[in-house]
Amino acid sequence: MLSAIIGGTGVYGIPGGVFTEEIMVTPFGKAKVYRGEGEYADLVFLARHGVNHSVPPHKINYKANIKALSMLGVKNVLATFAVGSLRESVPPLGLVALDQFLDFTSGRDFTFYEGGKWGFDHCVMTHPYCTSLRKRLLEVAKEKALPIQSAGTYVCTNGPRLETAAEVRMYAQLGGDVVGMTGVPEAPLARELGLHYAAVAFSINWCAGLKSEVMEMHEDGLEALKASILDLFITTLRSVQISGCECEHASLGYHPPVEEEE
């Protein structure tokens, strides 16, 4: 079975592996993926921003990316997010296994359920990240003695601008733990297609106004941390066994496509 890793900021490939670029043509546009070879033949890698980090958060074709993975037969997906931290419990270089999100985006193409020829449905998002995949990921992290916060709420903003100090205070009061720009609509789109999707965020700085007037990027130790995340992901994807998961039945009742009225 193919599994996928989606790399966010700073994660543009899987070192040591041979991966071949493939352009997937989907009903929602093209998506570039990288198919593993040899010992990595069970993996697909997708660079969310492109391998040169040329695509800003609001311009990412989330629907094409997720649809491409589904078309390849991928069932399990793990994603990385570089984030700013709202909490002392997630210091720079800290890891969080996300379990909830708050969506503050606007103007994004956020659903496959467009009605008409696409049909539509209502997707249950009580647990937006696969509980089965998260459970196994946390087990593997413990086995590897990799410190990780077992739950956290991701606040998604439009970007590419950063947040004001007032926004940061609001997000923290609402229960957010970390802030990023790409977590939505990626997670709900994966859920709409029945994929088992989970994500780990790694903090690269404190959010605006929390520690100093100047945002400082904490790069010391970042490369080693990213390598640890990829090792965690690969081990998790190769060892997880999922059956009867709610991700496969997250939609309430499918409304089939219909011919649009003139």
The 8 nearest C-alpha neighbors of each residue, nearest first, counted from 0:
[[1, 41, 2, 73, 72, 74, 42, 75],
 [2, 0, 41, 73, 42, 72, 3, 74],
 [1, 3, 75, 42, 73, 76, 74, 43],
 [4, 2, 43, 76, 42, 44, 75, 77],
 [3, 5, 44, 77, 78, 76, 6, 43],
 [6, 4, 78, 45, 46, 44, 77, 47],
 [7, 5, 10, 46, 79, 11, 47, 78],
 [6, 8, 80, 79, 10, 47, 9, 46],
 [7, 9, 10, 81, 80, 6, 48, 52],
 [8, 10, 11, 7, 81, 6, 225, 52],
 [11, 9, 6, 7, 8, 12, 225, 46],
 [12, 10, 50, 46, 6, 9, 7, 13],
 [11, 13, 10, 14, 44, 46, 6, 50],
 [12, 14, 16, 15, 229, 11, 44, 10],
 [15, 13, 16, 12, 226, 17, 229, 11],
 [14, 16, 13, 17, 12, 18, 39, 38],
 [17, 15, 14, 13, 18, 39, 35, 36],
 [16, 18, 36, 35, 19, 15, 39, 37],
 [19, 17, 35, 34, 33, 36, 16, 20],
 [20, 18, 33, 34, 21, 35, 17, 36],
 [19, 21, 33, 32, 34, 18, 22, 31],
 [22, 20, 32, 31, 33, 23, 19, 34],
 [21, 23, 31, 30, 32, 24, 29, 20],
 [24, 22, 30, 29, 67, 31, 25, 21],
 [23, 25, 29, 28, 22, 30, 26, 67],
 [24, 26, 27, 28, 29, 63, 23, 67],
 [27, 25, 28, 24, 63, 29, 66, 62],
 [28, 26, 63, 25, 62, 29, 66, 24],
 [29, 27, 25, 63, 26, 24, 30, 60],
 [28, 30, 24, 23, 25, 63, 22, 31],
 [31, 29, 23, 64, 63, 22, 32, 67],
 [30, 32, 22, 21, 23, 29, 20, 45],
 [33, 31, 45, 21, 20, 44, 22, 30],
 [32, 34, 20, 44, 19, 18, 43, 21],
 [35, 33, 43, 18, 19, 20, 42, 32],
 [34, 36, 18, 40, 39, 42, 43, 17],
 [37, 35, 40, 39, 17, 18, 38, 34],
 [36, 38, 40, 39, 35, 17, 16, 41],
 [37, 39, 40, 36, 41, 35, 16, 17],
 [40, 38, 35, 36, 37, 41, 42, 16],
 [41, 39, 36, 35, 37, 42, 38, 34],
 [40, 42, 1, 39, 2, 0, 35, 43],
 [43, 41, 2, 35, 40, 39, 3, 1],
 [42, 44, 3, 34, 33, 35, 2, 4],
 [45, 43, 4, 33, 3, 32, 5, 42],
 [44, 46, 5, 32, 47, 6, 33, 4],
 [47, 45, 49, 6, 11, 48, 50, 5],
 [46, 48, 7, 49, 6, 45, 5, 59],
 [49, 47, 54, 52, 46, 53, 55, 7],
 [50, 48, 46, 52, 51, 47, 53, 54],
 [49, 51, 11, 52, 46, 48, 12, 53],
 [52, 50, 49, 53, 48, 11, 54, 46],
 [53, 51, 48, 49, 50, 54, 8, 55],
 [52, 54, 51, 49, 48, 55, 50, 47],
 [53, 55, 48, 52, 59, 58, 49, 56],
 [56, 54, 58, 57, 59, 53, 48, 159],
 [57, 55, 58, 59, 181, 180, 158, 159],
 [56, 58, 55, 59, 157, 158, 107, 159],
 [59, 57, 55, 56, 54, 60, 107, 61],
 [60, 58, 61, 56, 57, 54, 55, 48],
 [61, 59, 63, 62, 64, 58, 28, 30],
 [60, 62, 64, 63, 59, 185, 65, 184],
 [63, 61, 65, 64, 60, 66, 27, 188],
 [62, 64, 27, 66, 60, 28, 61, 65],
 [65, 63, 61, 67, 30, 62, 66, 60],
 [64, 66, 68, 67, 62, 63, 189, 61],
 [65, 67, 69, 63, 68, 64, 62, 70],
 [68, 66, 70, 64, 65, 69, 63, 23],
 [69, 67, 71, 65, 66, 73, 70, 64],
 [68, 70, 66, 72, 73, 71, 67, 65],
 [71, 69, 67, 72, 68, 66, 73, 25],
 [72, 70, 68, 69, 73, 67, 1, 66],
 [73, 71, 69, 70, 74, 1, 68, 0],
 [72, 74, 1, 2, 69, 68, 71, 75],
 [75, 73, 194, 195, 2, 72, 76, 1],
 [76, 74, 195, 2, 73, 196, 194, 3],
 [77, 75, 196, 3, 4, 2, 195, 197],
 [78, 76, 4, 197, 198, 196, 5, 3],
 [77, 79, 5, 198, 4, 6, 199, 197],
 [80, 78, 199, 6, 7, 200, 198, 5],
 [81, 79, 200, 7, 82, 201, 199, 8],
 [80, 82, 201, 8, 200, 202, 203, 7],
 [83, 81, 202, 179, 178, 201, 203, 80],
 [82, 84, 206, 204, 178, 205, 202, 177],
 [83, 85, 177, 205, 206, 86, 202, 89],
 [84, 86, 176, 177, 206, 171, 205, 83],
 [87, 85, 88, 89, 84, 176, 90, 177],
 [86, 88, 89, 90, 85, 84, 205, 176],
 [87, 89, 86, 90, 148, 93, 176, 85],
 [90, 88, 93, 87, 86, 84, 91, 202],
 [91, 89, 93, 87, 88, 92, 202, 84],
 [90, 92, 202, 203, 204, 93, 217, 89],
 [93, 91, 202, 203, 201, 90, 94, 221],
 [92, 94, 89, 90, 91, 202, 201, 95],
 [95, 93, 201, 147, 200, 148, 92, 202],
 [94, 96, 148, 200, 147, 199, 97, 151],
 [97, 95, 199, 150, 149, 148, 198, 151],
 [98, 96, 151, 150, 95, 198, 199, 99],
 [97, 99, 150, 151, 128, 152, 96, 127],
 [100, 98, 152, 97, 127, 153, 151, 126],
 [99, 101, 153, 152, 154, 102, 98, 155],
 [100, 102, 154, 153, 155, 103, 152, 99],
 [101, 103, 155, 104, 154, 100, 183, 156],
 [104, 102, 156, 155, 101, 105, 157, 154],
 [105, 103, 157, 156, 102, 155, 106, 107],
 [106, 104, 107, 157, 103, 156, 102, 108],
 [105, 107, 108, 104, 57, 109, 157, 103],
 [108, 106, 109, 105, 57, 104, 184, 58],
 [109, 107, 110, 106, 62, 184, 61, 60],
 [108, 110, 184, 107, 188, 111, 62, 183],
 [111, 109, 112, 188, 108, 113, 184, 187],
 [110, 112, 113, 188, 109, 191, 62, 117],
 [113, 111, 119, 110, 114, 118, 120, 117],
 [112, 114, 117, 111, 119, 118, 115, 110],
 [115, 113, 118, 119, 117, 112, 116, 256],
 [114, 116, 257, 259, 117, 118, 256, 258],
 [115, 117, 256, 257, 118, 258, 114, 259],
 [118, 116, 256, 114, 115, 113, 112, 119],
 [119, 117, 256, 114, 255, 115, 254, 116],
 [120, 118, 112, 114, 254, 113, 253, 117],
 [119, 121, 253, 254, 112, 252, 250, 122],
 [120, 122, 250, 251, 123, 119, 252, 253],
 [121, 123, 250, 249, 124, 251, 191, 120],
 [122, 124, 249, 125, 250, 121, 251, 126],
 [125, 123, 127, 126, 122, 187, 249, 190],
 [126, 124, 123, 127, 99, 128, 122, 249],
 [125, 127, 124, 128, 99, 98, 129, 130],
 [128, 126, 124, 125, 99, 129, 186, 187],
 [129, 127, 197, 126, 196, 98, 130, 186],
 [128, 130, 195, 196, 132, 131, 197, 133],
 [129, 131, 133, 132, 134, 128, 126, 197],
 [132, 130, 134, 133, 129, 135, 241, 244],
 [131, 133, 135, 129, 134, 130, 136, 197],
 [134, 132, 136, 130, 131, 135, 129, 197],
 [135, 133, 131, 137, 132, 136, 130, 138],
 [134, 136, 138, 132, 137, 133, 239, 139],
 [137, 135, 133, 139, 138, 134, 235, 132],
 [136, 138, 140, 134, 139, 135, 133, 141],
 [139, 137, 135, 141, 136, 140, 142, 134],
 [138, 140, 142, 136, 141, 137, 143, 135],
 [141, 139, 137, 145, 143, 142, 138, 144],
 [140, 142, 144, 138, 139, 143, 145, 137],
 [143, 141, 139, 140, 144, 138, 145, 137],
 [142, 144, 140, 141, 145, 139, 231, 138],
 [145, 143, 141, 142, 140, 146, 139, 147],
 [144, 146, 140, 143, 141, 147, 142, 227],
 [147, 145, 144, 148, 94, 140, 141, 93],
 [148, 146, 94, 95, 149, 145, 96, 93],
 [147, 149, 95, 150, 94, 96, 146, 151],
 [148, 150, 96, 147, 95, 137, 151, 97],
 [151, 149, 96, 97, 98, 148, 95, 152],
 [150, 152, 97, 98, 176, 95, 99, 96],
 [151, 153, 99, 100, 175, 176, 97, 98],
 [152, 154, 100, 177, 178, 175, 176, 101],
 [155, 153, 178, 101, 100, 175, 177, 102],
 [156, 154, 180, 102, 179, 103, 182, 178],
 [157, 155, 180, 103, 104, 158, 179, 154],
 [156, 158, 104, 180, 57, 159, 105, 155],
 [159, 157, 160, 180, 156, 161, 56, 57],
 [158, 160, 56, 157, 161, 55, 57, 180],
 [161, 159, 158, 162, 157, 156, 163, 180],
 [160, 162, 158, 159, 163, 207, 156, 206],
 [163, 161, 166, 167, 164, 207, 160, 206],
 [162, 164, 166, 165, 167, 207, 161, 208],
 [163, 165, 167, 208, 207, 166, 168, 162],
 [166, 164, 168, 163, 167, 169, 162, 208],
 [167, 165, 169, 163, 168, 164, 162, 170],
 [166, 168, 164, 170, 165, 169, 171, 163],
 [167, 169, 165, 171, 166, 170, 172, 164],
 [170, 168, 166, 172, 167, 171, 173, 165],
 [171, 169, 173, 167, 175, 172, 168, 166],
 [170, 172, 175, 168, 174, 173, 169, 85],
 [173, 171, 169, 174, 170, 168, 175, 167],
 [174, 172, 170, 171, 175, 169, 101, 168],
 [175, 173, 171, 172, 176, 170, 152, 101],
 [174, 176, 171, 152, 170, 154, 173, 177],
 [175, 177, 85, 152, 86, 151, 153, 84],
 [176, 178, 84, 153, 85, 83, 175, 82],
 [179, 177, 154, 83, 82, 153, 155, 84],
 [180, 178, 82, 155, 181, 154, 156, 83],
 [179, 181, 156, 155, 158, 157, 56, 182],
 [182, 180, 183, 56, 179, 155, 185, 184],
 [183, 181, 185, 155, 184, 180, 186, 179],
 [184, 182, 185, 181, 186, 155, 102, 187],
 [183, 185, 109, 187, 186, 188, 182, 61],
 [184, 186, 183, 188, 182, 187, 61, 189],
 [185, 187, 189, 188, 184, 183, 182, 190],
 [188, 186, 190, 189, 184, 185, 191, 127],
 [189, 187, 191, 185, 190, 186, 184, 110],
 [190, 188, 186, 194, 192, 187, 191, 65],
 [189, 191, 187, 193, 192, 188, 194, 246],
 [190, 192, 188, 189, 193, 187, 122, 250],
 [193, 191, 190, 189, 194, 188, 69, 66],
 [194, 192, 247, 190, 246, 191, 189, 195],
 [195, 193, 74, 189, 190, 192, 196, 75],
 [194, 196, 75, 129, 74, 76, 246, 193],
 [197, 195, 76, 129, 128, 194, 77, 75],
 [198, 196, 128, 77, 129, 133, 132, 78],
 [197, 199, 78, 77, 79, 97, 96, 200],
 [198, 200, 96, 79, 95, 97, 78, 80],
 [199, 201, 80, 95, 79, 94, 81, 82],
 [202, 200, 94, 81, 93, 92, 82, 80],
 [201, 203, 91, 82, 92, 83, 93, 204],
 [202, 204, 91, 217, 216, 92, 83, 82],
 [205, 203, 83, 91, 216, 202, 217, 215],
 [206, 204, 84, 83, 209, 207, 85, 210],
 [205, 207, 83, 84, 85, 209, 204, 208],
 [208, 206, 164, 209, 163, 214, 205, 162],
 [207, 209, 164, 210, 211, 212, 206, 167],
 [210, 208, 207, 206, 211, 205, 85, 164],
 [209, 211, 208, 205, 212, 207, 206, 214],
 [212, 210, 213, 208, 209, 214, 207, 215],
 [211, 213, 208, 214, 207, 210, 209, 215],
 [214, 212, 211, 215, 207, 208, 210, 216],
 [215, 213, 212, 207, 216, 211, 204, 205],
 [214, 216, 204, 213, 217, 205, 211, 203],
 [215, 217, 204, 203, 218, 214, 91, 205],
 [216, 218, 203, 219, 204, 215, 91, 92],
 [219, 217, 221, 216, 220, 203, 222, 92],
 [220, 218, 221, 217, 222, 92, 223, 216],
 [219, 221, 223, 222, 218, 224, 92, 217],
 [220, 222, 224, 218, 223, 219, 225, 92],
 [223, 221, 225, 224, 220, 226, 219, 218],
 [222, 224, 226, 220, 221, 225, 227, 228],
 [223, 225, 221, 227, 222, 226, 220, 228],
 [226, 224, 228, 222, 227, 223, 221, 229],
 [225, 227, 223, 229, 224, 228, 230, 222],
 [228, 226, 224, 230, 225, 229, 231, 223],
 [227, 229, 231, 225, 230, 226, 232, 224],
 [228, 230, 232, 226, 231, 227, 233, 225],
 [229, 231, 227, 233, 228, 232, 234, 226],
 [232, 230, 228, 229, 234, 233, 235, 227],
 [233, 231, 229, 235, 230, 234, 236, 228],
 [232, 234, 236, 230, 235, 231, 229, 237],
 [235, 233, 237, 231, 232, 236, 238, 230],
 [236, 234, 232, 238, 233, 136, 237, 239],
 [235, 237, 233, 238, 234, 239, 232, 2],
 [238, 236, 234, 235, 239, 233, 2, 41],
 [237, 239, 235, 236, 234, 240, 135, 233],
 [238, 240, 236, 235, 237, 135, 241, 132],
 [241, 239, 238, 242, 131, 132, 135, 237],
 [242, 240, 239, 131, 244, 243, 132, 195],
 [243, 241, 244, 240, 131, 245, 247, 246],
 [242, 244, 245, 241, 247, 246, 248, 131],
 [243, 245, 246, 242, 247, 241, 131, 248],
 [244, 246, 248, 247, 249, 243, 129, 130],
 [247, 245, 249, 244, 193, 248, 195, 190],
 [246, 248, 193, 245, 249, 244, 194, 243],
 [249, 247, 245, 246, 250, 193, 251, 244],
 [250, 248, 123, 246, 122, 245, 247, 251],
 [251, 249, 122, 121, 248, 252, 123, 120],
 [252, 250, 121, 122, 249, 120, 253, 123],
 [253, 251, 250, 120, 254, 121, 122, 119],
 [252, 254, 120, 255, 119, 251, 250, 118],
 [253, 255, 119, 118, 120, 252, 256, 114],
 [256, 254, 118, 253, 257, 119, 117, 116],
 [257, 255, 118, 116, 117, 115, 254, 114],
 [258, 256, 115, 116, 259, 255, 118, 117],
 [257, 259, 116, 115, 260, 256, 261, 117],
 [258, 260, 115, 257, 261, 116, 114, 256],
 [259, 261, 258, 115, 257, 116, 114, 256],
 [260, 259, 258, 115, 257, 116, 114, 256]]
